[in-house]
């Protein structure tokens, strides 16, 4: 990497977007696909001044049989991308859903009588490759196609607390991710393909998806920040830890990156009620985004989600109904107004947060397996030390213990001071 | 019941039909619904001279959320019925699929994080009622709508060997069936609504779905005859037990009926390779149907299935690909020719098989729970005794041991001679 690249990348304004939750029928809209409704939804997103959407096929609908990837579904996906393009929105596509808002969508050919581990069965994995390659290829010539995400938090299916996981080991998870990313690349070479897991990969000891995979595989590191993970419960609505949780994940991830300027995508972050009450959603949003923007190499922020879930749909966890920046009738909510203002302020401006000179040293018992990564979780000693430093105004970076003695690594990241967890007490 | 009713019912010619397996995309065709393709399929069915089809919505596609029964899906179902009407075909609709050809289709709102017993959870059951009522109501004014079947062999989900059953007790199964049938009746009063289970209800000790439920709930008793259940393996392709398995189920079911003239629908029967090799499918079909037609009060025979499964679709058990009366290109296969000839021979003719005067006495340990019903299964002592009598030309009926001393019951059925299993050895 040349110094010029680093500077150019650092100067690129951050991207602002949303995870697109269709107003009519939620993600079941694929069953009654209506491009006019999609256009209206996307128009209301564009009205916020955002620049991209993340969109979600439902895997069992797009690939109902292992050897049937429905051409019409693929065409509909492309038509969503084209509708977005007409409104100036770029599109990122998650392939393997998989999991969305508490609902699991797995094809019949992987369950019950056809139960096969979705990460290791050769036929299932080959089917997934073909599926991801097909979606990527269909979008490859669209200028507004950012790239593929392998699937939304598919690590949920690999471990508890999922009630029925397909268990695998860390090496298997890594091999699977490499194959999936290669399939995306084969379909659409050179695009921004990545994978995205939920925070168990950062916080859960023994979880087969790891921080090293997150920070080293794919074009960027994706982080999903959800303060209902114990953070808001423990530290309160306006606690440092709550308002900095997203920034923390961004910085935490960098400890594992081998490219010191690797982009990090805050791909999901939201304001879940009642932990963040609706009347405080705007202030939480403003604080969370401001803190995330204070991290270098942030690719962008993609809020969860675009539109509220219709109350007429049953069985969602209560918090999932109200996460939209817009109502189900496409009216702007306060959090939507807050994100729109931030996006407007940042548009076209240099984005150059100061390097974080002070790094907190993290010992997870080895970078690859991170067997003690739960020190990073809410309530963990590392988590709390980082938040204490932050509350004191330190702006801490994170350095892994086994890299803390590597001057080249520290210099590449601009780190000049190391602080141990014990010192940060 | 008046004697006239019995005579009229007995004289009604038997119905001949097929379970409709769409040629393009199998049951996934609902995702790419194409009425012209459906019409071409149904036209090829009508070309066999058959009079009805059994059709299968996929539950998760029709009701993807508990409170979303997709109007467009319901309209498509009605359009299938209307297309059938135009070809002179009546339509029976199975609601809760559920299970089809080794694949399970259950909505996300009943699985994993939303796992709720599909037979007992109050919200799930209310959702199922609404679904069945809605489908029935949509078809209620169609003259060619026969009625609803609750779902295809939904008892598979209640017990092993299903890999992940929602276990229930016998009383719960009965209560659930009564609610589902009432929902069908509420939607389309007076139609031919029933439930249909696989043969575990007749053969498997402890199975929560019972012979008494099969023979007493709904407008008719449905039996599904599949000789891959051990029959063809044990007795051979042309064994008496193999060629009479369907007739046996019909007669067995009557032992539990409270209405002596209750109709029995042989709702599924097929010629599974390699146990029935393709070159012998026609002779198996002819023998099976002829033997079933020798049972009184047979409502009709509905072959599984209309069209072969396209080889381009993966993961079906090998036998499922070739069960069609027609190829996937809608060409008539030998078994289709055989059924067409039988249907033509019977058309408009009186159907009056002689009553079965001799009954084999069946002791299953009590009619309601039938705790020893496995004596009825292939290889069981009752099964074998019945087949020995049949091979000797006896044409046995079946009487439950606890009714064998009831002269009224025997007289209503025309039974004049009882034979014990020991005597039939």
HADDOCK unambig.tbl for C-alpha pairs under 7 A between the chains (distance, minus, plus):
assign (segid A and resid 28 and name CA) (segid B and resid 64 and name CA) 6.75 0.50 0.50
assign (segid A and resid 31 and name CA) (segid B and resid 31 and name CA) 6.79 0.50 0.50
assign (segid A and resid 64 and name CA) (segid B and resid 28 and name CA) 6.75 0.50 0.50
assign (segid A and resid 65 and name CA) (segid B and resid 313 and name CA) 6.46 0.50 0.50
assign (segid A and resid 65 and name CA) (segid B and resid 314 and name CA) 6.57 0.50 0.50
assign (segid A and resid 66 and name CA) (segid B and resid 314 and name CA) 5.93 0.50 0.50
assign (segid A and resid 67 and name CA) (segid B and resid 312 and name CA) 6.86 0.50 0.50
assign (segid A and resid 67 and name CA) (segid B and resid 313 and name CA) 5.67 0.50 0.50
assign (segid A and resid 67 and name CA) (segid B and resid 314 and name CA) 5.77 0.50 0.50
assign (segid A and resid 68 and name CA) (segid B and resid 313 and name CA) 6.67 0.50 0.50
assign (segid A and resid 102 and name CA) (segid B and resid 113 and name CA) 6.41 0.50 0.50
assign (segid A and resid 103 and name CA) (segid B and resid 108 and name CA) 5.77 0.50 0.50
assign (segid A and resid 103 and name CA) (segid B and resid 109 and name CA) 6.78 0.50 0.50
assign (segid A and resid 103 and name CA) (segid B and resid 113 and name CA) 6.85 0.50 0.50
assign (segid A and resid 104 and name CA) (segid B and resid 108 and name CA) 5.81 0.50 0.50
assign (segid A and resid 104 and name CA) (segid B and resid 112 and name CA) 6.97 0.50 0.50
assign (segid A and resid 105 and name CA) (segid B and resid 108 and name CA) 6.30 0.50 0.50
assign (segid A and resid 108 and name CA) (segid B and resid 103 and name CA) 5.78 0.50 0.50
assign (segid A and resid 108 and name CA) (segid B and resid 104 and name CA) 5.81 0.50 0.50
assign (segid A and resid 108 and name CA) (segid B and resid 105 and name CA) 6.31 0.50 0.50
assign (segid A and resid 109 and name CA) (segid B and resid 103 and name CA) 6.78 0.50 0.50
assign (segid A and resid 112 and name CA) (segid B and resid 104 and name CA) 6.97 0.50 0.50
assign (segid A and resid 112 and name CA) (segid B and resid 163 and name CA) 5.85 0.50 0.50
assign (segid A and resid 112 and name CA) (segid B and resid 164 and name CA) 6.57 0.50 0.50
assign (segid A and resid 113 and name CA) (segid B and resid 102 and name CA) 6.40 0.50 0.50
assign (segid A and resid 113 and name CA) (segid B and resid 103 and name CA) 6.84 0.50 0.50
assign (segid A and resid 113 and name CA) (segid B and resid 163 and name CA) 6.68 0.50 0.50
assign (segid A and resid 163 and name CA) (segid B and resid 112 and name CA) 5.87 0.50 0.50
assign (segid A and resid 163 and name CA) (segid B and resid 113 and name CA) 6.70 0.50 0.50
assign (segid A and resid 164 and name CA) (segid B and resid 112 and name CA) 6.58 0.50 0.50
assign (segid A and resid 312 and name CA) (segid B and resid 67 and name CA) 6.88 0.50 0.50
assign (segid A and resid 313 and name CA) (segid B and resid 65 and name CA) 6.48 0.50 0.50
assign (segid A and resid 313 and name CA) (segid B and resid 67 and name CA) 5.68 0.50 0.50
assign (segid A and resid 313 and name CA) (segid B and resid 68 and name CA) 6.68 0.50 0.50
assign (segid A and resid 314 and name CA) (segid B and resid 65 and name CA) 6.57 0.50 0.50
assign (segid A and resid 314 and name CA) (segid B and resid 66 and name CA) 5.94 0.50 0.50
assign (segid A and resid 314 and name CA) (segid B and resid 67 and name CA) 5.78 0.50 0.50
